[in-house]
């Protein structure tokens, strides 16, 4: 089988890599940022705008789509790509994180998790097999194993047992995925199989997830165990869940050496702009984060020197764009003062413009990082960027 | 002075006309619909999308902009066009309607109106002269006289006195406007005059407004008095304020015969799709209405056969576009089922898509009406459209 991931180059002074991930629906240049399309839509942004932003891949949240509109509806429309009119790559998560963070009444057993969804309280059950089945129905190009996401802080013993169950679940996900691919390849195609769903199923990449809390040795063990199962890519889960930044870095640094170099590494749920560069330096290739979109809806914009809260009175008469020399559609057409007016007036265009700018900022940051890795200058770039960037409280992920 | 309005053709069986209105920033083909940009933004829509919809002119609400962000801010940014990044024609209203409908503590005298704005209660005062000055600062291409908008229902005597004061205010608006144009033409241009503001002031069209409540004779008298003052166009104000539709029609029919044929007629605040066609048949040329944008945000879409409430369960699995054969960007890319999902999930893209469809529907209806007038078939078109269109309760303007 052709390898889906290729390392094109590495940095000398850090573990940064330049890579290319090939999926059925397109190529992703890494390091890459994935805008989050939680409920089948990247909040406030149209598919056309995503293409204009040069987003190469987006993320879909399986839990949210499972709850609403439901799998039957999405299958009826021929899968998530068709439903939301995005024909580029999609990575779906397993649903695990939201089940552990959003739903009520969770009963976790070896089998899986019983829960009541947060919208209407209907009971449901997820298992490794169901997570694979569900993501196959959605038709994502990259799917994730079901993992147990432990809270922060967690006791050592609990983290250890949980990481071991995550490994057993990962094995079941792998087996369910192989079974599915095999049976799909064998059965005759029918009229109800859209070309799209056949495409997805045959070429779906499956990533395993490393857990272990903030404990270095558990992270190492989890990484080794997951790698032994041989996935198409490896994610670091259970980070950025409220732990101090140093512990987050340590969790990644403890796992990374045991992840194969020739597979993509995905730091789930990360991060702020400086954190992305720090993670790239630690050998991570892929990221997803709601910060650029969520903070936009709060009137906050990202720039090279930190965030701006555009609601502040200081911007009322500011004729400048959000960021000088930014080529996004917000900065090319609109002033800070106008955007501030829109935000204060609760006009939808305000949050649209900041969202477009923030996504452009994140995607362009990855673009710059990729270029700097190619040029061998990523470490200088990272140090200069981080030194220049003033982190303010509003970037704390809620 | 060159005439700004030209009648290109008329219907035989009704008073419908095909016209062309020339402003400093562009031509408006009439009959025309003006999307409403209440707070300096057509809700949910970007200027690029307005251009793609072929909107030729939009409306700005002077009252709202006066309250927030305030005139100083807009002047600082070089006028409303620059502030909102729309370089096409803008019609601004005088502020009268919102002062009478939204603000608190109104004291109406011959001089003007004292009020407290609805956002922070700050006291302010508007007069005919201030209304002209304010609209000059905004830089609209078409500005409106300040009128007194009476509630429905109103007693005959009150309606009569109010209409007479509206006429006296109209005269003061005209004089203030002439004075302003004269003094601007005479004074040397300075660096602080943007080319834009010079352009607006020299070429601003001023429309007078006919009042008179639901009383036919008062409407006639008001029309005659306003016309005698010689404005660039004539609006029918104080309609669609809660009165039955027949009374609205009668109000227009009572005034129209006394409006000159060679000036544009603007039915303020109208209407539903059938109402627009009925008004066109009664000799109206221009319309503004929040229905297409407001109902979109409630999940309601317009079609040739009436409105659809896309939140309804019946659309959950509907793969069709909002309207078959509609070429708007929503119908070309998205299904009813997906849009319904977005609306139920409170995703911004949902209301964006319905808004784009609804504005396209309204603007295309005007486009069709113009073509039918040119072909001499407008009356058949109107009858067929009205017969086919099922009005439902949700189209009642709140």
Interface residues (C-beta under 8 A of the other chain):
Chain A: X39 X40 X41 X43 X44 X45 X46 X47 X48 X68 X69 X73 X76 X77 X83 X84 X85 X316 X317 X319 X329 X333 X334 X335 X337 X338 X341 X342 X344 X345 X347 X348 X349 X350 X351 X352
Chain B: X39 X40 X41 X43 X44 X45 X46 X47 X48 X68 X69 X73 X76 X77 X83 X84 X85 X316 X317 X319 X329 X333 X334 X335 X337 X338 X341 X342 X344 X345 X347 X348 X349 X350 X351 X352
